[in-house]
Structures are given as C-alpha cells and as structure tokens.
Amino acid sequence: MQCRENCGACCIAPSITSLNKPAGERCKHLDQQNRCKIFGKDQRPKACADFAPEEEFCGQSREEALQILTLLESSTH
C-alpha cells in the first residue's frame, strides 16, 4: 500500500517520544499537504521510518486511519 495523499494520520495520532510529540497532535515536521519534511533524512526517528502503510492501520480513508491509529495508541498506554 502507498501512503494516501494529504493524510498524515501516522504523524498525528501516535505519540513520538523521540520528538516529544504527544498523541493526537500534529508533528512539527508535517507540511501543509501533510507530508513529512524529514522523510528519508537522518533526523527522521526510527519509529517513523519503521512504520509502513497497511490497510489494517490506514483503513479506507484519512478519517478511518486517524480513528484506527488513535485507538491503537490509546490501547498501548
């Protein structure tokens, strides 16, 4: 599966400890089109680099992806 255009759910729903980013807040590295500005760069956290889009996590829409990833985040804390 390819990343969905203008989604960014994986950069909003989960917490990203290495960036001090709380769950549910936009990552400071998301641009206006919800694309990662540090994608492919050394400063990109390993947790981000290890995430691969899959229908199980991304669903059928951006809204569904946010719901799924938010639920997963809350169930791991």
Biopython code that builds the backbone (N, CA, C, O; Angstrom):
import numpy as np
from Bio.PDB.StructureBuilder import StructureBuilder

atoms = [
    (1, "MET", "N", (0.840, -1.181, 0.000)),
    (1, "MET", "CA", (0.000, 0.000, 0.000)),
    (1, "MET", "C", (0.884, 1.243, 0.000)),
    (1, "MET", "O", (1.917, 1.275, 0.670)),
    (2, "GLN", "N", (0.484, 2.247, -0.740)),
    (2, "GLN", "CA", (1.181, 3.533, -0.770)),
    (2, "GLN", "C", (0.528, 4.488, 0.229)),
    (2, "GLN", "O", (-0.649, 4.345, 0.559)),
    (3, "CYS", "N", (1.300, 5.455, 0.703)),
    (3, "CYS", "CA", (0.714, 6.477, 1.572)),
    (3, "CYS", "C", (-0.369, 7.232, 0.810)),
    (3, "CYS", "O", (-0.242, 7.505, -0.384)),
    (4, "ARG", "N", (-1.426, 7.558, 1.525)),
    (4, "ARG", "CA", (-2.544, 8.300, 0.960)),
    (4, "ARG", "C", (-2.172, 9.779, 0.884)),
    (4, "ARG", "O", (-1.614, 10.324, 1.836)),
    (5, "GLU", "N", (-2.471, 10.419, -0.216)),
    (5, "GLU", "CA", (-2.218, 11.855, -0.365)),
    (5, "GLU", "C", (-2.943, 12.648, 0.714)),
    (5, "GLU", "O", (-4.085, 12.342, 1.054)),
    (6, "ASN", "N", (-2.284, 13.656, 1.246)),
    (6, "ASN", "CA", (-2.850, 14.593, 2.217)),
    (6, "ASN", "C", (-3.446, 13.885, 3.436)),
    (6, "ASN", "O", (-4.507, 14.275, 3.924)),
    (7, "CYS", "N", (-2.768, 12.846, 3.927)),
    (7, "CYS", "CA", (-3.268, 12.093, 5.078)),
    (7, "CYS", "C", (-2.566, 12.538, 6.351)),
    (7, "CYS", "O", (-3.124, 13.324, 7.116)),
    (8, "GLY", "N", (-1.360, 12.052, 6.592)),
    (8, "GLY", "CA", (-0.608, 12.425, 7.782)),
    (8, "GLY", "C", (-1.099, 11.810, 9.077)),
    (8, "GLY", "O", (-0.635, 12.193, 10.150)),
    (9, "ALA", "N", (-2.030, 10.862, 9.005)),
    (9, "ALA", "CA", (-2.577, 10.263, 10.229)),
    (9, "ALA", "C", (-1.488, 9.654, 11.105)),
    (9, "ALA", "O", (-1.558, 9.748, 12.330)),
    (10, "CYS", "N", (-0.496, 9.039, 10.501)),
    (10, "CYS", "CA", (0.581, 8.405, 11.265)),
    (10, "CYS", "C", (1.499, 9.439, 11.916)),
    (10, "CYS", "O", (2.326, 9.093, 12.760)),
    (11, "CYS", "N", (1.358, 10.691, 11.529)),
    (11, "CYS", "CA", (2.147, 11.778, 12.118)),
    (11, "CYS", "C", (1.299, 12.634, 13.055)),
    (11, "CYS", "O", (1.765, 13.650, 13.571)),
    (12, "ILE", "N", (0.071, 12.221, 13.268)),
    (12, "ILE", "CA", (-0.836, 12.956, 14.159)),
    (12, "ILE", "C", (-1.282, 12.067, 15.314)),
    (12, "ILE", "O", (-1.133, 12.451, 16.474)),
    (13, "ALA", "N", (-1.822, 10.897, 15.023)),
    (13, "ALA", "CA", (-2.440, 10.049, 16.047)),
    (13, "ALA", "C", (-1.462, 9.532, 17.111)),
    (13, "ALA", "O", (-1.745, 9.669, 18.301)),
    (14, "PRO", "N", (-0.337, 8.952, 16.731)),
    (14, "PRO", "CA", (0.531, 8.375, 17.768)),
    (14, "PRO", "C", (1.445, 9.404, 18.429)),
    (14, "PRO", "O", (1.746, 10.459, 17.870)),
    (15, "SER", "N", (1.869, 9.054, 19.633)),
    (15, "SER", "CA", (2.926, 9.846, 20.261)),
    (15, "SER", "C", (4.250, 9.433, 19.606)),
    (15, "SER", "O", (4.412, 8.290, 19.176)),
    (16, "ILE", "N", (5.181, 10.368, 19.538)),
    (16, "ILE", "CA", (6.510, 10.075, 19.001)),
    (16, "ILE", "C", (7.500, 10.585, 20.044)),
    (16, "ILE", "O", (7.859, 11.762, 20.066)),
    (17, "THR", "N", (7.926, 9.673, 20.900)),
    (17, "THR", "CA", (8.732, 10.016, 22.063)),
    (17, "THR", "C", (10.001, 10.768, 21.696)),
    (17, "THR", "O", (10.345, 11.756, 22.345)),
    (18, "SER", "N", (10.691, 10.318, 20.677)),
    (18, "SER", "CA", (11.968, 10.948, 20.321)),
    (18, "SER", "C", (11.798, 12.384, 19.844)),
    (18, "SER", "O", (12.767, 13.142, 19.812)),
    (19, "LEU", "N", (10.580, 12.769, 19.473)),
    (19, "LEU", "CA", (10.296, 14.148, 19.058)),
    (19, "LEU", "C", (9.511, 14.909, 20.124)),
    (19, "LEU", "O", (9.112, 16.055, 19.914)),
    (20, "ASN", "N", (9.290, 14.259, 21.277)),
    (20, "ASN", "CA", (8.460, 14.853, 22.342)),
    (20, "ASN", "C", (7.085, 15.255, 21.810)),
    (20, "ASN", "O", (6.525, 16.274, 22.214)),
    (21, "LYS", "N", (6.547, 14.439, 20.894)),
    (21, "LYS", "CA", (5.250, 14.728, 20.290)),
    (21, "LYS", "C", (4.172, 13.900, 20.971)),
    (21, "LYS", "O", (4.199, 12.670, 20.917)),
    (22, "PRO", "N", (3.222, 14.573, 21.613)),
    (22, "PRO", "CA", (2.119, 13.834, 22.247)),
    (22, "PRO", "C", (1.156, 13.252, 21.202)),
    (22, "PRO", "O", (1.056, 13.744, 20.078)),
    (23, "ALA", "N", (0.468, 12.214, 21.602)),
    (23, "ALA", "CA", (-0.557, 11.611, 20.750)),
    (23, "ALA", "C", (-1.635, 12.640, 20.443)),
    (23, "ALA", "O", (-2.023, 13.427, 21.306)),
    (24, "GLY", "N", (-2.112, 12.623, 19.206)),
    (24, "GLY", "CA", (-3.208, 13.492, 18.805)),
    (24, "GLY", "C", (-2.796, 14.878, 18.342)),
    (24, "GLY", "O", (-3.645, 15.667, 17.928)),
    (25, "GLU", "N", (-1.519, 15.186, 18.405)),
    (25, "GLU", "CA", (-1.034, 16.491, 17.933)),
    (25, "GLU", "C", (-0.250, 16.316, 16.637)),
    (25, "GLU", "O", (0.441, 15.315, 16.444)),
    (26, "ARG", "N", (-0.369, 17.300, 15.758)),
    (26, "ARG", "CA", (0.400, 17.271, 14.507)),
    (26, "ARG", "C", (1.888, 17.287, 14.795)),
    (26, "ARG", "O", (2.349, 18.014, 15.674)),
    (27, "CYS", "N", (2.624, 16.499, 14.067)),
    (27, "CYS", "CA", (4.082, 16.547, 14.163)),
    (27, "CYS", "C", (4.568, 17.872, 13.578)),
    (27, "CYS", "O", (4.026, 18.355, 12.583)),
    (28, "LYS", "N", (5.568, 18.443, 14.187)),
    (28, "LYS", "CA", (6.110, 19.718, 13.709)),
    (28, "LYS", "C", (6.758, 19.584, 12.327)),
    (28, "LYS", "O", (7.042, 20.586, 11.671)),
    (29, "HIS", "N", (6.987, 18.355, 11.895)),
    (29, "HIS", "CA", (7.625, 18.130, 10.600)),
    (29, "HIS", "C", (6.635, 17.885, 9.461)),
    (29, "HIS", "O", (7.051, 17.593, 8.340)),
    (30, "LEU", "N", (5.335, 17.998, 9.729)),
    (30, "LEU", "CA", (4.340, 17.872, 8.662)),
    (30, "LEU", "C", (4.201, 19.200, 7.932)),
    (30, "LEU", "O", (4.128, 20.260, 8.554)),
    (31, "ASP", "N", (4.165, 19.128, 6.605)),
    (31, "ASP", "CA", (3.960, 20.356, 5.839)),
    (31, "ASP", "C", (2.462, 20.587, 5.614)),
    (31, "ASP", "O", (1.640, 19.843, 6.149)),
    (32, "GLN", "N", (2.104, 21.588, 4.845)),
    (32, "GLN", "CA", (0.704, 21.938, 4.611)),
    (32, "GLN", "C", (-0.076, 20.839, 3.879)),
    (32, "GLN", "O", (-1.301, 20.773, 3.985)),
    (33, "GLN", "N", (0.621, 19.988, 3.147)),
    (33, "GLN", "CA", (-0.019, 18.877, 2.431)),
    (33, "GLN", "C", (0.058, 17.576, 3.232)),
    (33, "GLN", "O", (-0.175, 16.495, 2.692)),
    (34, "ASN", "N", (0.386, 17.686, 4.526)),
    (34, "ASN", "CA", (0.507, 16.529, 5.422)),
    (34, "ASN", "C", (1.559, 15.532, 4.961)),
    (34, "ASN", "O", (1.381, 14.320, 5.081)),
    (35, "ARG", "N", (2.648, 16.057, 4.436)),
    (35, "ARG", "CA", (3.800, 15.226, 4.066)),
    (35, "ARG", "C", (4.930, 15.514, 5.031)),
    (35, "ARG", "O", (5.082, 16.638, 5.509)),
    (36, "CYS", "N", (5.713, 14.503, 5.313)),
    (36, "CYS", "CA", (6.833, 14.634, 6.244)),
    (36, "CYS", "C", (7.985, 15.390, 5.586)),
    (36, "CYS", "O", (8.470, 15.004, 4.523)),
    (37, "LYS", "N", (8.413, 16.468, 6.231)),
    (37, "LYS", "CA", (9.505, 17.279, 5.701)),
    (37, "LYS", "C", (10.866, 16.632, 5.941)),
    (37, "LYS", "O", (11.857, 17.049, 5.340)),
    (38, "ILE", "N", (10.932, 15.608, 6.820)),
    (38, "ILE", "CA", (12.221, 14.948, 7.079)),
    (38, "ILE", "C", (12.224, 13.504, 6.567)),
    (38, "ILE", "O", (13.094, 12.714, 6.934)),
    (39, "PHE", "N", (11.255, 13.167, 5.723)),
    (39, "PHE", "CA", (11.194, 11.820, 5.144)),
    (39, "PHE", "C", (12.506, 11.530, 4.423)),
    (39, "PHE", "O", (12.967, 12.330, 3.609)),
    (40, "GLY", "N", (13.102, 10.376, 4.729)),
    (40, "GLY", "CA", (14.336, 9.964, 4.081)),
    (40, "GLY", "C", (15.595, 10.641, 4.606)),
    (40, "GLY", "O", (16.686, 10.396, 4.092)),
    (41, "LYS", "N", (15.460, 11.483, 5.616)),
    (41, "LYS", "CA", (16.617, 12.184, 6.178)),
    (41, "LYS", "C", (17.051, 11.513, 7.481)),
    (41, "LYS", "O", (16.273, 10.816, 8.132)),
    (42, "ASP", "N", (18.320, 11.742, 7.843)),
    (42, "ASP", "CA", (18.885, 11.116, 9.040)),
    (42, "ASP", "C", (18.151, 11.478, 10.320)),
    (42, "ASP", "O", (18.094, 10.660, 11.239)),
    (43, "GLN", "N", (17.589, 12.673, 10.409)),
    (43, "GLN", "CA", (16.919, 13.089, 11.648)),
    (43, "GLN", "C", (15.519, 12.487, 11.812)),
    (43, "GLN", "O", (14.888, 12.685, 12.851)),
    (44, "ARG", "N", (15.036, 11.774, 10.831)),
    (44, "ARG", "CA", (13.729, 11.119, 10.945)),
    (44, "ARG", "C", (13.828, 9.992, 11.974)),
    (44, "ARG", "O", (14.703, 9.133, 11.859)),
    (45, "PRO", "N", (12.945, 9.981, 12.977)),
    (45, "PRO", "CA", (13.003, 8.948, 14.015)),
    (45, "PRO", "C", (12.822, 7.540, 13.458)),
    (45, "PRO", "O", (12.125, 7.335, 12.465)),
    (46, "LYS", "N", (13.462, 6.578, 14.115)),
    (46, "LYS", "CA", (13.368, 5.184, 13.702)),
    (46, "LYS", "C", (11.913, 4.703, 13.732)),
    (46, "LYS", "O", (11.488, 3.958, 12.849)),
    (47, "ALA", "N", (11.158, 5.123, 14.738)),
    (47, "ALA", "CA", (9.746, 4.714, 14.822)),
    (47, "ALA", "C", (8.981, 5.137, 13.575)),
    (47, "ALA", "O", (8.125, 4.397, 13.091)),
    (48, "CYS", "N", (9.279, 6.307, 13.059)),
    (48, "CYS", "CA", (8.616, 6.794, 11.848)),
    (48, "CYS", "C", (9.085, 6.008, 10.622)),
    (48, "CYS", "O", (8.281, 5.611, 9.778)),
    (49, "ALA", "N", (10.382, 5.796, 10.542)),
    (49, "ALA", "CA", (10.940, 5.073, 9.402)),
    (49, "ALA", "C", (10.442, 3.626, 9.357)),
    (49, "ALA", "O", (10.286, 3.053, 8.278)),
    (50, "ASP", "N", (10.196, 3.042, 10.523)),
    (50, "ASP", "CA", (9.749, 1.652, 10.592)),
    (50, "ASP", "C", (8.268, 1.473, 10.261)),
    (50, "ASP", "O", (7.832, 0.362, 9.962)),
    (51, "PHE", "N", (7.494, 2.558, 10.313)),
    (51, "PHE", "CA", (6.065, 2.447, 10.029)),
    (51, "PHE", "C", (5.851, 2.327, 8.523)),
    (51, "PHE", "O", (6.366, 3.126, 7.741)),
    (52, "ALA", "N", (5.086, 1.316, 8.137)),
    (52, "ALA", "CA", (4.748, 1.122, 6.724)),
    (52, "ALA", "C", (3.237, 1.159, 6.581)),
    (52, "ALA", "O", (2.532, 0.538, 7.376)),
    (53, "PRO", "N", (2.722, 1.871, 5.586)),
    (53, "PRO", "CA", (1.272, 1.926, 5.417)),
    (53, "PRO", "C", (0.712, 0.549, 5.057)),
    (53, "PRO", "O", (1.198, -0.134, 4.155)),
    (54, "GLU", "N", (-0.319, 0.176, 5.794)),
    (54, "GLU", "CA", (-1.031, -1.076, 5.550)),
    (54, "GLU", "C", (-2.511, -0.808, 5.756)),
    (54, "GLU", "O", (-2.877, 0.006, 6.603)),
    (55, "GLU", "N", (-3.351, -1.467, 5.011)),
    (55, "GLU", "CA", (-4.786, -1.249, 5.123)),
    (55, "GLU", "C", (-5.279, -1.479, 6.551)),
    (55, "GLU", "O", (-6.207, -0.809, 7.004)),
    (56, "GLU", "N", (-4.662, -2.421, 7.256)),
    (56, "GLU", "CA", (-5.028, -2.708, 8.646)),
    (56, "GLU", "C", (-4.922, -1.463, 9.531)),
    (56, "GLU", "O", (-5.729, -1.281, 10.443)),
    (57, "PHE", "N", (-3.940, -0.614, 9.270)),
    (57, "PHE", "CA", (-3.717, 0.592, 10.060)),
    (57, "PHE", "C", (-4.288, 1.848, 9.401)),
    (57, "PHE", "O", (-4.692, 2.789, 10.084)),
    (58, "CYS", "N", (-4.318, 1.851, 8.086)),
    (58, "CYS", "CA", (-4.687, 3.054, 7.333)),
    (58, "CYS", "C", (-6.143, 3.073, 6.870)),
    (58, "CYS", "O", (-6.655, 4.120, 6.472)),
    (59, "GLY", "N", (-6.806, 1.929, 6.922)),
    (59, "GLY", "CA", (-8.207, 1.871, 6.532)),
    (59, "GLY", "C", (-8.447, 2.316, 5.105)),
    (59, "GLY", "O", (-7.585, 2.176, 4.238)),
    (60, "GLN", "N", (-9.639, 2.858, 4.878)),
    (60, "GLN", "CA", (-10.050, 3.257, 3.534)),
    (60, "GLN", "C", (-10.023, 4.769, 3.315)),
    (60, "GLN", "O", (-10.275, 5.243, 2.207)),
    (61, "SER", "N", (-9.720, 5.525, 4.370)),
    (61, "SER", "CA", (-9.714, 6.986, 4.256)),
    (61, "SER", "C", (-8.808, 7.576, 5.335)),
    (61, "SER", "O", (-8.381, 6.877, 6.254)),
    (62, "ARG", "N", (-8.526, 8.854, 5.213)),
    (62, "ARG", "CA", (-7.734, 9.555, 6.212)),
    (62, "ARG", "C", (-8.441, 9.509, 7.569)),
    (62, "ARG", "O", (-7.803, 9.270, 8.594)),
    (63, "GLU", "N", (-9.748, 9.735, 7.574)),
    (63, "GLU", "CA", (-10.523, 9.733, 8.805)),
    (63, "GLU", "C", (-10.468, 8.371, 9.488)),
    (63, "GLU", "O", (-10.322, 8.278, 10.707)),
    (64, "GLU", "N", (-10.585, 7.317, 8.685)),
    (64, "GLU", "CA", (-10.517, 5.964, 9.245)),
    (64, "GLU", "C", (-9.121, 5.687, 9.787)),
    (64, "GLU", "O", (-8.984, 5.070, 10.844)),
    (65, "ALA", "N", (-8.096, 6.126, 9.094)),
    (65, "ALA", "CA", (-6.718, 5.954, 9.573)),
    (65, "ALA", "C", (-6.524, 6.654, 10.915)),
    (65, "ALA", "O", (-5.916, 6.090, 11.825)),
    (66, "LEU", "N", (-7.032, 7.866, 11.045)),
    (66, "LEU", "CA", (-6.921, 8.578, 12.323)),
    (66, "LEU", "C", (-7.635, 7.821, 13.434)),
    (66, "LEU", "O", (-7.121, 7.733, 14.549)),
    (67, "GLN", "N", (-8.802, 7.279, 13.149)),
    (67, "GLN", "CA", (-9.548, 6.514, 14.160)),
    (67, "GLN", "C", (-8.786, 5.261, 14.574)),
    (67, "GLN", "O", (-8.636, 4.987, 15.765)),
    (68, "ILE", "N", (-8.309, 4.505, 13.601)),
    (68, "ILE", "CA", (-7.593, 3.257, 13.881)),
    (68, "ILE", "C", (-6.325, 3.541, 14.677)),
    (68, "ILE", "O", (-6.079, 2.909, 15.705)),
    (69, "LEU", "N", (-5.523, 4.484, 14.206)),
    (69, "LEU", "CA", (-4.247, 4.766, 14.867)),
    (69, "LEU", "C", (-4.449, 5.384, 16.249)),
    (69, "LEU", "O", (-3.652, 5.141, 17.155)),
    (70, "THR", "N", (-5.495, 6.171, 16.419)),
    (70, "THR", "CA", (-5.804, 6.730, 17.737)),
    (70, "THR", "C", (-6.198, 5.614, 18.702)),
    (70, "THR", "O", (-5.763, 5.606, 19.853)),
    (71, "LEU", "N", (-7.007, 4.685, 18.243)),
    (71, "LEU", "CA", (-7.402, 3.550, 19.074)),
    (71, "LEU", "C", (-6.184, 2.699, 19.445)),
    (71, "LEU", "O", (-6.036, 2.300, 20.600)),
    (72, "LEU", "N", (-5.325, 2.425, 18.482)),
    (72, "LEU", "CA", (-4.115, 1.654, 18.765)),
    (72, "LEU", "C", (-3.234, 2.374, 19.774)),
    (72, "LEU", "O", (-2.700, 1.749, 20.690)),
    (73, "GLU", "N", (-3.080, 3.670, 19.613)),
    (73, "GLU", "CA", (-2.261, 4.459, 20.548)),
    (73, "GLU", "C", (-2.833, 4.369, 21.952)),
    (73, "GLU", "O", (-2.091, 4.139, 22.908)),
    (74, "SER", "N", (-4.134, 4.546, 22.091)),
    (74, "SER", "CA", (-4.735, 4.534, 23.425)),
    (74, "SER", "C", (-4.692, 3.140, 24.049)),
    (74, "SER", "O", (-4.629, 3.018, 25.273)),
    (75, "SER", "N", (-4.725, 2.098, 23.237)),
    (75, "SER", "CA", (-4.707, 0.738, 23.780)),
    (75, "SER", "C", (-3.312, 0.289, 24.204)),
    (75, "SER", "O", (-3.167, -0.739, 24.865)),
    (76, "THR", "N", (-2.287, 1.051, 23.829)),
    (76, "THR", "CA", (-0.920, 0.676, 24.222)),
    (76, "THR", "C", (-0.433, 1.454, 25.443)),
    (76, "THR", "O", (0.708, 1.295, 25.877)),
    (77, "HIS", "N", (-1.305, 2.293, 25.991)),
    (77, "HIS", "CA", (-0.897, 3.071, 27.181)),
    (77, "HIS", "C", (-1.709, 2.743, 28.371)),
    (77, "HIS", "O", (-1.490, 3.308, 29.442)),
]
sb = StructureBuilder()
sb.init_structure("model")
sb.init_model(0)
sb.init_chain("A")
sb.init_seg("    ")
for serial, (resi, resn, name, xyz) in enumerate(atoms, 1):
    if name == "N":
        sb.init_residue(resn, " ", resi, " ")
    sb.init_atom(name, np.array(xyz, "f"), 0.0, 1.0, " ", f" {name:<3s}", serial, name[0])
structure = sb.get_structure()
